[in-house]
Amino acid sequence: MFQENRQVDALVVGGGIAGMQAALDLADQGYQVALVEKEASIGGKMIALSKVFPTLDCCSCITTPKMSAVAHHENIQLFTYCEVQSIAENPNGYSVQVTQKPRYVNIDKCTGCRLCEFDCPIDLPNLFDMNLGARRAIGVPFSTAVPQKAVLDIENCILCGKCEKVCPVEGCIDFSQTAQTFTLNAQAIVLATGFELTPTNAKKEYGAGELLNVVDALTVERLLAPTGPYGHVLRPSDGKEPESIAYVQCAGSRDKTLGVEYCSRICCMYAIKQAMLLAGALPLADITIYYMDIRTFGKGYEQFYQNARAMGIEFVKGKVARVHEDESQNPVVRVELIDDGSKVVERPHDMVVLSVGMVPGYDPRPIFKVPIAADDRFIAIPEPNLAPCVTNRPGIFATGTAVGPMDIVDCIVMAGAAAAETAAYLQNGQSLSRKLRVSRKVGEKELVHA
């Protein structure tokens, strides 16, 4: 049952790594936090990755504990499968209208047993696995989802009723659910709305979307992940283990024709990371990275790059003109070799990976009235060097890749900065609920001592 109004100190919009970290940092200081995530599970892009660079630690091992900490923190109210519809200023901050999308499953009754998923007769492409694997029309979004609650895809459901019959909890499957709107009253808002990848097929000459064996980097992350669709690295067209893999750098960044003139920062590093992981998964495979510049900007990143070279990964400085296909569906890369007198050659590979970049995941202007930067369309920060998370609207802060392209380490650091700025704002006479809680605790202590 939804409450008409809920009062919190801070609202965090977005449940990726930055949003989760900001929520945890605020909650650990005693503030009441609401976290709103549009997907059915928190975790963002990071939970879909295989490993992080340059340490090659398991992404799931880092992200899953944070997801669990958010879900079980006494000061955090988690709202998944929800979207912010509007906000309005009030004397104590902001009144936020949030819509809960229908899961067609009672989230309070669902135990996450997945019996409905096992009995469902409808197979669909798995969006979490970049459409490589299969999912059912009802089920938990992925194995480490938080919350572990099922979602029913009503658009592809045939209403056979099998899920309802097999569910051990009476009334858990509810086909009559509708969207519900409720109000969150918050003194401050943190925007952690994340990023999207530049469209894989934006550069038609690279053949993505038409050539089956030309994929983007997130697809390779799922192939490499232990929770991936196959358990092995297989190319999409025929399930063959690729013997030759090529990366095309700057396939979605530093390109005026795409409207993405900036460097997305992470592309060189994730290509090097994936190349190293592929070398381990496919020891006999030849791996080539076609690049214009290698940008290793963080601590230990240059050494990571040198380690990849020492492993035998081939780095070719060149401009890739186009990718076409031979009669065996092998992608053929036409490239101008810059270090070889601008010689133009064509080199066949079993699979080509496009290193696509970052674009903003959300436009905050219609609802939050926060401006975006003219050059990259990420959220504009008036004083990025002094206050990198403070927007031009009082009480609204931004963090993570909502502000600009950055890696996971920088997202976590920025989330801490956003939490600190928000806490300072709340401490300066804004957090009424926290003052009431502190006064109650002090009163209880005085009563005990008396």
Protein Blocks (a to p, Z undefined) as FASTA:
>chain_A
ZZfbdcdfbdcedjbfklmmmmmmmmmnopacddddfbfbehijmlmpmbdcfklpafkl
mmmmmmmmmmmpmkbccdehiacfbdcddfklpadddddddehiafklpgolommmmmpc
bdcddfkloomaccdfbdcfblkbccddddddfklpghlommmmmpmbghkacckbccdd
dddddfbdcddebpadddfklpmmnopojamklccfklmmmmmpmklmnopacdfklopa
cfbdcddehklgoifknopabcehlmmmmmmmmmmmmmmmmmmbccddddfbdcdfbghk
lmmmmmmmmnopacdddddfbdcddfkopacdddddfknoopacddddfbdcdddddddf
bdfklmnopacdfklopacdfblmlmmmbcfbehiacehjllogcdfklmmmmmmmmmmm
mmmmmmnopammlmmmmmmmmmmmmmmmZZ
